[in-house]
Structure formats: C-alpha cells, structure tokens
Amino acid sequence: MTAPRSRPGGLPCGLIISGLLATALTLFSMFFGAGNLIFPPLLGAQAGTNFSPAILGFLIGGVLLPVASIVAIAVSGTDARDLASRAGARFGLIFSVLCYLSIGAFYGLPRTGAVSFSTAIQPLTGWSSGGASVAFNAVFFAVALALAYNPRQVVNRLGKALTPVLLILLVLLVSRSVGGNSTGSGAEQAADAVATGAYASHPLSAGLLEGYMTMDSVAALAFGIIVVSSLKYRGIREGRPVVYGAAIAAAIAGALLVFIYLGLGLIGRTIPNSASYTDGATLLSDAAGYALGRPGQVIFGLIVVLACLSTAIGLLAASGQFFHRLVPRVSYHVWVLIFAAVSFGVASLGLRTVLHLAAPLISFLYPVAITVVFATLLDALLRAVLPARRPTRWGFTLAAWAATIWSALVLLEGFSWVESVVAPLVTWAPLASVGLGWLLPVGLALLGGMIVDAVVGRTDIRDDNRQGQVQCESQGRVKRELPGQVKCESRDHAQCGLCGQAQLQP
C-alpha cells in the first residue's frame, strides 16, 4: 500500500485540496450577497443586444477586482492594514479601520439583514411593520453571530454547509428560468432587444461601473483575513505557499461567480417583457414564479436569505478577527457581539437609513482600495520579473495619497457651501462624470513615484557598495545594509525595509 502524497510540509495533498476548496466556497458565499444577486439580471434586461460587452465589464469590476484584492492581501500579510501600511503606519491604520467599519457594522452587515427582510420575507409574508423588521433582524443576526462565534469553524460552516445549498438553489433557479425562456417568445425577444440607457452608447464601461458598485473590492479587503487565516489553520506555510493558496481559492471563487453571473444575466435577457423591469429583485422573483410557480418564489426567498446570511457571517468573523488583532485585550468573541448588536440596531432602522449613512464613506474608500491593490500587485509582478529590484515605496505612497485626496475632494463636492470651489478641481478629469475621474491623477502619481523610486534606488545601490552585507531572513538572500536600517526584525507583520516582505512575530 502506498502512502498518500504529501507536500513538502508534510500535509497530504488531499487535505490541501479539500482545504482550498472549502476556502474557495466560503469566499464565494461571502462575496455573493443580495446585491450580487440582483445586479446581473437587470443588466441583462437593459443591455439588450449589447449584453456581451456589458457583462464583460461587469465581470471585470465584480470578479476580477475582488480576486485581485484577495491576492494583494496575501502578498502583503494578513489584512488590510498590512496592505496599506506601505503608505505610512497611520495611513494603514485609518484606512483599514474605515474599510472594516464601512463594509461591516456601518453598512455591509446591516444591509444583509435589511435586504433579507425587504426582498425575501416581506414579499412572501406581507409583513411590513417596523416590529416585524425588528423581530426578523433579531433572529437573523443571532443566527449569524452563533455561526461566526468560533472563527476556526467559519470556513467549515460556510464552505461545507451553507454554500453548497446556496449553489444548488442558484443552479436550479438559473437552469429552469433560462431553459423556460430560451425558446419561443423569450428567444425572439432576446434577439431583438434594444439596449437602453448607458448600455446603448458605452456598454463595456456601463457594465464595469455596475460591477464596481457591487463593492466587492472593498469587501475583499475585509475577507482577506479569513482566507489567509484559514490557510494557516490548515497548515499551509507562510510566504509563497499562502499566496499561492489564496490565489487558487480566489480563482475558484471567481470562476463560480462568473458562472452564476452569466446565468443570472441570461435570465434578465430572456424573461418576457424584460424592458419593463427597473428592479432586479422583482425581475428575479417573477422569473422564479414563471419557471417554478409559488415554490419558485419561495426558492428565490431562500436564496436571498442564504446569500445575505453567508455574507453576514463572513463580515462578522472578518471584523472580529481584525479588531482583535488591533486591540488584543478585547477578545474576538466580544468584538463579534458588539458588531452583531450594532448591525441589528442599524438594520432595524431600514435600508434607506443604511444607504444614507454609508454611501459617502463607501464612495470615499473605493478609489483608495483599488489603488493600493493595483500598486501592490504591480510591485509584486515587477519584483518577480526583476528579483534584484527594490520594493516600490514612493510609487505606492504617492498613488495612495493621490487617491485619498481625490476622494476627499469628490466627497466635499457634495456640500453646497464648497461646491463652487471644489467642483473645478475634480470635473476636469476624463471619466469624472461616471465616477472614475481619479484614474488619471492616480496613474500620474504612480508613474511619478516609480520614477522617484528608480532614481533613489540607484543612489541606494551606490551607498550599498560602501556598506557591510547582512542576511535578509525573509528571503534568504544577501542584502546590503543601508544607512539607518538594520537586518530584518521579526515584528508583528511589519515590513522588512530591505526586502519588503511581511515579518511575523515568532
């Protein structure tokens, strides 16, 4: 009898594959909230014959960017603070705290309860009172808290229990709905449908903005801690093995998202009278009713609740782990209790209140989040191609601060008392009208910073030749000591000034 194959660290390959698959399914379920469910069908209904470029743009914004964000977290360390700290310790702290609060207790978490009630429970039961909303949210967040209370069981409970059920229901809904609509009048309508709104003139960018508005790129910065921690719990070594594992898990989750998004988009494209719909939730509910009758609407309600519950569990666990790392004196269990209670209170106020409170903060963070992810991955790619190249310092810092300043100006533009002063500063940029004006100034800042890095790097190399050599512990390569710097010190996820790699406290 032959022994099971093992990786160099001693874990059987089957155990690694099982762990990666469970992590990937968990990540899919955390990404796939109610917004992800209702955006693609409405896109399919409105894009008409421009469906292909529109859905491609959506997949770039709603799948590629979040997957890249997970990889960037793994490259940088464990969480959003590790990712952003290259722009300064205070920048990393403030950015990461705002990310976790906005996508957690201030918006993402309350939204899961509010959307579950308004989209699934209210249409099925007819309950619309404030008391019913409070009662439902109490039960919803109590269940989420119970399932997130043990951080080491989150992946098992999501990846091995809730997610398979969610996927089965989604496949059933998509297959029956698309199959029933793909013949007869549904097929004729899909062939003749006329694109409306922004999809008529620029479908790719319109779809990109819809994917961008899923906010999964910011959510990925929160979920990254669960992915990295799960891989470490399963015995995968730090460094490249964790990065590779996170990349594989994110790629599998991304492939599942692509498959489901395409199916949901086709439902919107083929449903009868698709042009009459202005709400993705109503469209899906009707599609489920056409395909499966009353049971179909119940299935749709279950899908919404399961999708929201999975996201809530993930956000509670991620927020609890992050703030416990930030303030170790307060236990993980206390943090998740606090966030569950706050989310229950905010969700009970209603969806409009949630959106009103959090929309400005989310809009502020999104350009910064995408910038730090892109700069991190670009730096990792360049260092993979050019191993002797030093980590990008000024390129990352200038780009991150440029995105922050631009977002702050756009936020101020919304206040009437400064609009006349601020508007000229942000409306000049290309794509400013669709919320992407930050791309040009951030790109210029990144390019300028990389030029500075190249010049400073050559100066450092000349200085290195006059310094003694030291051994970099994180990469095992000989590095030269710079003035004012020392050999890699093992601090809690501090970045080595010589190689840029995260160091863990022994």
C-alpha positions in Angstrom: 0.0 0.0 0.0 1.4 3.4 -1.0 1.4 6.3 1.4 -0.8 9.3 0.5 1.1 12.0 -1.4 2.2 14.9 0.7 3.5 18.4 0.1 7.0 19.3 1.4 5.5 20.5 4.7 4.0 17.0 5.4 0.3 17.6 4.8 -1.4 15.1 2.5 -2.3 16.6 -0.9 -5.9 15.6 -0.5 -6.1 17.6 2.7 -4.7 20.6 1.0 -7.1 20.3 -1.9 -10.1 19.9 0.5 -9.0 23.0 2.4 -8.6 25.1 -0.7 -12.0 24.0 -2.0 -13.7 24.8 1.3 -12.0 28.2 1.5 -13.0 28.9 -2.1 -16.6 28.1 -1.5 -16.6 30.2 1.7 -15.2 33.1 -0.3 -17.8 32.7 -3.0 -20.6 32.8 -0.4 -19.2 35.8 1.4 -18.9 37.7 -1.9 -22.3 36.6 -3.2 -24.7 38.9 -1.3 -28.1 40.2 -2.3 -26.7 43.0 -4.4 -24.7 40.4 -6.4 -27.9 38.5 -7.0 -30.0 41.4 -8.4 -27.5 43.4 -10.5 -26.8 40.9 -13.3 -30.5 40.2 -14.2 -31.2 43.9 -14.5 -28.1 44.3 -16.7 -29.3 41.5 -18.9 -32.7 43.2 -19.3 -31.3 46.6 -20.1 -28.2 45.8 -22.2 -30.2 44.1 -25.0 -28.0 43.2 -27.9 -25.1 44.7 -26.1 -25.2 42.1 -23.5 -21.7 40.6 -24.2 -19.7 43.8 -23.7 -21.9 44.8 -20.8 -21.5 41.5 -18.9 -17.7 41.5 -19.7 -17.4 44.9 -18.0 -19.4 43.6 -15.0 -17.2 40.6 -14.6 -14.1 42.8 -14.6 -15.5 45.1 -11.9 -17.4 42.4 -9.9 -15.0 39.4 -10.2 -11.5 40.4 -11.4 -11.0 43.3 -9.0 -12.2 41.3 -5.9 -10.0 38.3 -6.8 -7.0 40.7 -7.2 -7.8 42.2 -3.8 -7.6 38.8 -2.1 -4.2 38.1 -3.7 -2.9 41.5 -2.7 -3.9 40.9 0.9 -2.0 37.5 0.8 1.1 39.2 -0.8 1.1 41.9 1.9 0.4 39.9 5.0 -2.9 39.1 6.6 -5.3 42.1 6.5 -6.0 45.5 5.0 -3.7 47.2 7.5 -0.7 45.2 6.2 -1.7 46.1 2.7 -2.0 49.9 3.2 0.8 50.5 5.7 3.4 51.0 3.0 1.9 54.5 2.6 2.6 55.1 6.3 1.6 53.5 9.6 -1.2 56.0 10.3 -2.5 55.7 6.8 -2.6 51.9 7.1 -4.4 52.1 10.4 -7.0 54.7 9.5 -7.7 53.1 6.0 -8.1 49.6 7.4 -10.4 50.7 10.3 -12.6 52.6 7.9 -12.7 49.7 5.5 -13.8 47.2 8.2 -16.4 49.6 9.7 -17.9 50.6 6.4 -18.2 47.2 4.9 -19.0 45.8 8.3 -21.1 47.4 11.1 -21.8 50.7 9.4 -23.1 49.3 6.1 -22.4 45.8 4.8 -23.6 44.0 7.9 -26.8 46.0 8.5 -27.6 45.8 4.8 -27.6 42.0 4.8 -30.5 42.0 7.4 -32.4 44.9 5.8 -32.2 43.4 2.3 -33.2 39.9 3.5 -36.3 41.3 5.1 -37.4 43.7 2.3 -36.5 41.4 -0.6 -37.3 37.9 0.7 -39.5 38.0 3.8 -41.8 40.9 3.1 -43.0 39.8 -0.4 -43.7 36.3 0.8 -45.4 37.1 4.1 -46.8 40.5 3.6 -45.2 41.7 6.8 -44.2 45.4 6.5 -44.4 46.8 10.0 -41.4 48.1 12.0 -42.0 45.4 14.6 -41.7 42.7 12.1 -38.5 44.1 10.8 -37.0 44.3 14.3 -38.1 40.7 15.1 -36.6 39.4 11.8 -33.3 41.2 12.2 -33.0 40.0 15.8 -33.3 36.3 14.6 -31.1 37.0 11.6 -28.2 38.5 13.5 -28.5 36.0 16.3 -28.0 33.1 13.8 -25.1 34.9 12.1 -23.5 35.5 15.5 -23.8 31.9 16.5 -22.3 30.6 13.3 -19.4 33.2 13.4 -18.7 32.8 17.1 -15.9 30.2 16.6 -13.5 31.7 13.9 -11.9 28.4 13.1 -15.3 26.9 12.2 -16.4 29.7 9.8 -14.9 28.0 6.7 -16.4 24.6 7.6 -19.9 26.1 8.2 -19.9 28.2 5.1 -17.8 26.2 2.7 -19.2 22.8 3.6 -22.8 23.5 4.6 -24.4 26.8 3.6 -22.6 27.4 0.2 -23.4 24.0 -1.4 -27.1 24.6 -0.6 -26.9 28.1 -2.0 -25.2 26.9 -5.2 -27.8 24.1 -5.7 -30.7 26.6 -5.4 -29.0 29.1 -7.7 -28.3 26.4 -10.4 -31.9 25.3 -10.1 -33.2 28.8 -10.5 -30.9 29.7 -13.4 -31.4 26.4 -15.3 -35.2 26.4 -15.0 -35.6 30.1 -15.7 -33.2 30.3 -18.7 -34.4 26.9 -20.0 -38.0 28.0 -20.0 -37.3 31.4 -21.6 -34.8 30.3 -24.2 -37.5 29.0 -26.6 -40.4 30.8 -28.2 -41.1 34.4 -27.3 -38.2 34.7 -24.9 -35.6 33.8 -27.5 -37.2 36.1 -30.1 -37.2 38.9 -27.5 -33.5 38.4 -26.6 -32.5 38.5 -30.3 -34.4 41.8 -30.9 -34.0 43.5 -27.5 -32.7 47.1 -27.8 -30.1 48.4 -25.3 -31.3 51.2 -23.1 -29.6 53.9 -21.0 -25.8 53.8 -20.8 -25.7 50.3 -22.3 -26.8 51.7 -25.6 -23.7 54.0 -26.0 -21.0 52.5 -23.9 -22.0 49.1 -22.7 -18.5 48.0 -21.5 -17.9 50.9 -19.2 -21.5 50.8 -18.0 -21.1 47.1 -17.1 -17.8 47.9 -15.4 -19.5 50.5 -13.2 -22.2 48.1 -12.2 -19.5 45.5 -11.2 -17.6 48.3 -9.5 -20.8 49.2 -7.4 -21.0 45.6 -6.0 -18.4 46.9 -3.6 -16.7 43.5 -3.5 -13.3 45.0 -4.0 -13.6 46.7 -0.6 -15.3 43.6 0.8 -12.3 41.5 -0.4 -10.0 43.6 1.8 -12.1 42.6 4.8 -12.5 38.9 3.7 -8.8 38.5 3.0 -8.1 37.9 6.7 -10.4 34.9 6.7 -8.8 33.4 3.6 -5.2 33.8 4.9 -6.1 32.7 8.4 -8.0 29.6 7.1 -5.0 28.6 5.0 -2.7 29.0 8.0 -5.0 27.0 10.2 -4.8 24.2 7.7 -1.0 24.1 8.0 -0.1 25.9 4.8 3.2 27.7 5.4 3.5 31.5 5.3 5.1 33.2 2.3 4.6 31.9 -1.2 2.5 28.8 -0.2 -0.1 31.1 1.4 0.0 33.5 -1.6 -0.4 30.6 -4.0 -3.2 29.1 -1.9 -5.1 32.4 -1.6 -4.7 32.9 -5.4 -6.1 29.4 -6.1 -9.0 29.8 -3.7 -9.8 33.3 -5.1 -9.7 32.0 -8.7 -12.1 29.1 -7.9 -14.5 31.5 -6.1 -14.1 33.9 -9.1 -14.9 31.1 -11.6 -18.1 30.3 -9.6 -19.1 34.0 -9.6 -18.6 34.2 -13.4 -20.8 31.1 -14.0 -23.6 32.4 -11.7 -23.4 36.0 -13.0 -23.7 34.8 -16.6 -26.7 32.7 -15.7 -28.4 35.5 -13.9 -27.7 37.9 -16.7 -29.3 35.5 -19.2 -32.4 35.3 -17.0 -32.8 39.1 -17.4 -32.1 38.9 -21.1 -34.7 36.2 -21.9 -37.5 36.9 -19.4 -40.7 38.1 -21.1 -41.2 41.9 -21.2 -37.7 42.4 -19.8 -37.7 46.1 -20.8 -40.5 46.8 -18.3 -38.3 46.0 -15.3 -36.4 48.6 -13.3 -35.7 46.4 -10.2 -33.5 43.3 -10.3 -35.2 41.7 -7.3 -38.7 42.0 -8.8 -37.3 40.6 -12.1 -35.8 37.5 -10.4 -38.9 36.9 -8.3 -41.1 37.0 -11.4 -38.7 34.7 -13.2 -38.8 32.2 -10.4 -42.6 32.4 -10.4 -42.8 31.8 -14.2 -40.4 28.8 -14.0 -41.5 27.1 -10.8 -44.7 28.8 -9.7 -45.2 29.6 -6.0 -42.4 27.2 -4.9 -40.1 29.2 -7.2 -40.7 32.4 -5.3 -40.0 30.6 -2.0 -36.7 29.3 -3.5 -35.8 32.9 -4.5 -36.5 34.0 -1.0 -34.3 31.2 0.4 -31.5 32.2 -2.0 -31.7 35.8 -0.8 -31.6 34.9 2.9 -28.8 32.4 2.5 -26.7 34.8 0.4 -27.2 37.6 2.9 -26.6 35.2 5.9 -23.4 33.9 4.4 -22.1 37.4 3.8 -23.1 38.5 7.4 -21.2 35.5 8.9 -18.1 36.4 6.9 -18.2 40.0 7.7 -18.7 39.3 11.5 -15.8 36.9 11.5 -13.5 39.2 9.5 -14.3 42.3 11.6 -13.9 40.3 14.8 -10.5 38.9 13.8 -9.2 42.3 12.5 -10.2 44.3 15.6 -8.9 41.6 17.9 -5.5 41.8 16.2 -5.8 45.6 16.5 -6.8 45.6 20.2 -5.8 42.2 21.6 -7.1 43.0 25.1 -10.6 42.7 23.7 -11.4 39.2 22.7 -12.7 38.1 19.3 -16.0 37.0 20.9 -16.6 40.4 22.4 -15.9 42.1 19.1 -18.4 39.9 17.2 -21.0 40.5 19.9 -20.5 44.3 19.6 -20.7 44.2 15.8 -23.8 42.0 15.7 -25.6 44.3 18.2 -24.7 47.4 16.2 -25.7 45.8 12.9 -29.0 44.8 14.4 -29.7 48.3 15.6 -28.8 49.9 12.2 -30.6 47.3 10.1 -33.8 47.8 12.2 -33.8 51.5 11.1 -34.4 50.3 7.5 -32.5 50.1 4.2 -32.8 53.7 3.3 -31.2 54.8 6.5 -28.4 52.3 6.0 -27.7 53.6 2.5 -27.8 57.2 3.6 -25.3 56.7 6.4 -22.8 54.6 4.5 -22.9 55.6 0.8 -20.5 58.6 1.2 -17.9 56.6 3.1 -18.0 53.7 0.6 -17.6 56.1 -2.3 -14.6 57.7 -0.5 -12.9 54.4 0.1 -13.4 52.6 -3.2 -10.7 54.5 -5.3 -8.2 54.2 -2.5 -8.8 50.5 -2.1 -8.4 49.8 -5.8 -5.3 51.9 -5.9 -3.5 50.1 -3.1 -4.4 46.7 -4.5 -3.2 47.6 -8.0 0.1 49.2 -6.7 0.7 46.1 -4.5 0.2 43.6 -7.3 2.2 45.8 -9.8 5.1 45.9 -7.4 4.9 42.1 -6.8 4.9 41.5 -10.5 7.9 43.7 -11.2 9.9 42.1 -8.4 9.0 38.7 -9.7 10.4 39.7 -13.1 13.3 41.7 -11.7 14.3 39.9 -8.4 17.0 42.5 -7.7 14.5 45.4 -7.8 13.7 47.1 -4.6 10.1 47.4 -3.4 8.2 50.3 -4.7 8.0 53.0 -2.0 7.2 56.3 -3.5 5.1 54.9 -6.3 2.8 53.2 -3.7 2.7 56.2 -1.3 2.1 58.9 -3.9 -0.6 56.9 -5.6 -2.4 56.0 -2.4 -2.4 59.6 -1.2 -3.5 60.9 -4.6 -6.5 58.6 -4.5 -7.2 59.7 -0.9 -7.1 63.4 -1.7 -9.2 63.0 -4.8 -11.8 61.0 -2.9 -11.9 63.7 -0.2 -12.4 66.4 -2.9 -15.3 64.5 -4.5 -16.9 64.0 -1.1 -16.6 67.7 -0.4 -18.2 68.5 -3.7 -21.4 67.1 -2.4 -21.7 70.0 0.1 -23.3 73.1 -1.4 -21.2 75.5 0.6 -18.0 74.4 -1.0 -19.2 73.0 -4.3 -18.3 76.1 -6.4 -14.7 75.9 -5.1 -14.2 72.1 -5.2 -16.0 71.2 -8.5 -13.4 72.7 -10.9 -10.7 70.6 -9.1 -12.4 67.3 -9.9 -14.6 67.8 -13.0 -11.7 68.4 -15.4 -10.5 64.8 -15.4 -11.7 62.3 -18.0 -14.4 59.9 -16.8 -15.3 62.2 -13.9 -18.9 62.2 -14.9 -19.1 58.4 -14.3 -17.1 58.4 -11.0 -13.8 57.4 -12.5 -12.1 60.8 -12.7 -9.5 59.6 -10.1 -7.9 57.2 -12.6 -5.7 59.8 -14.4 -4.3 61.7 -11.4 -3.6 58.4 -9.5 -1.9 57.0 -12.6 0.3 60.0 -12.9 1.1 59.9 -9.2 2.0 56.2 -9.5 4.2 56.8 -12.5 5.9 59.8 -10.9 6.6 57.9 -7.7 8.1 54.9 -9.6 10.4 57.4 -11.4 11.5 58.7 -7.9 11.9 55.1 -6.8 14.2 54.3 -9.7 16.4 57.3 -9.0 16.5 56.7 -5.3 17.2 53.0 -5.9 20.3 53.8 -8.0 21.5 56.1 -5.2 20.9 53.3 -2.6 22.8 50.8 -4.7 25.9 53.1 -4.8 25.5 53.5 -1.0 25.2 49.7 -0.6 28.6 49.2 -2.1 30.1 51.1 0.9 28.1 49.1 3.5 28.6 45.6 5.0 26.4 42.8 3.9 23.6 41.3 6.0 21.4 38.3 5.5 17.7 39.0 4.8 15.8 36.4 6.9 12.5 36.6 5.0 14.0 35.7 1.6 17.3 34.1 2.4 19.2 36.4 0.0 22.2 38.5 0.8 21.2 42.2 1.1 23.4 45.2 1.9 22.7 47.3 5.0 21.5 50.8 4.3 22.3 53.8 6.5 19.8 53.9 9.4 18.5 50.4 8.6 19.0 47.1 10.3 18.6 43.5 9.4 15.0 42.1 9.2 13.4 42.3 12.6 10.6 39.9 13.4 7.8 42.2 14.3 4.1 41.6 14.0 3.6 41.8 10.3 6.0 44.8 9.9 7.5 45.0 6.5 11.2 44.5 6.2 12.9 47.6 5.0 15.3 45.6 2.9 13.0 43.1 1.1 9.5 44.4 1.7 8.2 41.1 2.9 5.9 40.8 5.9 7.5 39.5 9.1 5.6 37.6 11.8 6.3 37.7 15.5 7.8 34.4 16.5 
